[in-house]
Amino acid sequence: MKIKFTFCMLLIFVISSCKEQEKSGSQVENDRVGSESSLSLTNSEADLIVNKAIAFAGGLDAWKSKKSLSYTKLIQNYDSLGNLTREISQLHQYQLQPSFKAKMSWEDNGDAFVIINNGKRAWQLKNGEVLTSEEATNSAWNSSFGSHYVIGMPFKLKDPGTILTYEGVDTLSNGEVVHAIKATYEKGTGSSGGMHTWWYFFDKNTYELKANFLDSGNGYSITQYFGYDTIDTIKINKQRKSYRSNENRDLVVLGTVYSNTNIEFNVHFEDGYFN
């Protein structure tokens, strides 16, 4: 299998799945990094590759020790001609332990937006007013959990309900040799279990995450990661580019570039900050 994308590609994350506004305790737990037992080494090739990728990214113990995370995400959208059409800067703040919570805030065309996710429900506010439409509620849920999923790679591949399959050694079109891992999710896992299929590509020698391909059920995307910052021993991606694709994994057009800066772990949040 030849992966048809160039080295200048990065990752897109498209969570367009059905969203459950209320989640059971077990489902909420599935959106977090799994328990100590679920993170142990296994004999399968896929798990061994992912464990090596996690070790390269800083290790499970280091990741699990982080209580919170804050960073700035610059989002740049492009049209089919490659013209920049929109640019916004978001502040992302997450409680990682003991349970997931999130707050995202930004300004767009003079309006102030906030997304709050308390781990069971999510809301989107515009200029201080809660948006009550189903679209806004779904967007709040998908955006907050989706962004956490992306920034937490490759650690999130150890979440309960994740099904990993090793598909062998592959070669990217720029000549990089990679391990290909297919990731599917059991039905009921998170808010999109059973709906999305991912392929992750790790450098054959270093196990650095290089790219992914997503079949969201509503379309396809290709993304490649560019560069990492090491923050408190954890490697966090600095930039990724997202391309629309087709089922043959052909590059169609650049959609979005994401850049992460001001990355900080173990930020203190006051009680009630995510209410």
Summary of the structure (lengths in Angstrom):
residues: 275
radius of gyration: 17.8
end to end distance: 47.3
largest distance: 53.5
contacts: 875
relative contact order: 0.24
helix: 17%
strand: 44%
